[in-house]
Amino acid sequence: MATAVVTGASRGIGRAISLRLLECGYDVIGISRNPQNNPIEHPQFTAVSCDLSDEAELNRIVPLLQIDPSVSILCNVAGYGVFEPHEEIAAKTISNMVTLNLSAPMILSNALLRVLKFNEGIIFNITSIEALRSSKFSAIYTATKTGLRAFSQALFEEVRKSGVNVVSINPDMTDTSFFDNLRFSPSEEFDKRLEAEDIADTVQNILEMRNGVCITDITIRAQKFAIVKKG
């Protein structure tokens, strides 16, 4: 049975993708900081606890992932954002955001690339609509997501002959816990926001395409747009 590694698997987009891949018959290794808070109970699911914003923690789990010869999917989903004036963001916050949003996907791709080549697998990097535009109070988040999208495109050119696909998925505002600690959130109106399951649908649709055809970059948006400001 083929195995998928999914980061951020305990909630939001990562959880939705994990559940969808389980439905599709994959074994799933789900990495998250606190998997016990929102467990996935499934015989083909293995939870791995790791704070991917901590490089020491990240390096600890890499050898554990490399021993599985069946990995054919890597979904880099985990990430977070802080949207404040740049001079007000703590240096540690900047470092953690860069590590989680950008360095961790690069390191995990590096660690699993040989087995992904052997299995002609696929890497999904969940970026953001912010990878395609520039918004105020979003300099660090935009930089990390733009960097992840550029990494995806360059890596595809490097590995395409080996049968590996690398996909950037760039979602607009999606109704998840990502916004819990932010000053804004998506609209409650269904046609003005995305659901995590919309991203899972996209992953499944790409996996079901015929061999030899690749989608390498896809942007998903609600038909309409609205932001709800808090407080």
Buried (B, 14 or more C-beta within 10 A) or exposed (E): EBBBBBBBBBBBBBBBBBBBBBEBEBBBBBBBBEBEEEEBEBEBBBBBBBBBBBBEBBEEBBEEBEEBEBBBBBBBBBBBBBBBEEEEBEEEBBBBBBBBBBBBBBBBBEBBBEBBBBBEBBBBBBBBBBBBEEEEBBBBBBBBBBBBBEBBBEBBEEBEEEBBBBBBBBBBBBBBEBBEEEEEBBBEEEEBBBBBBBBBBBBBEBBEEEEEEBEBBEBBEBEEEEEBEEE
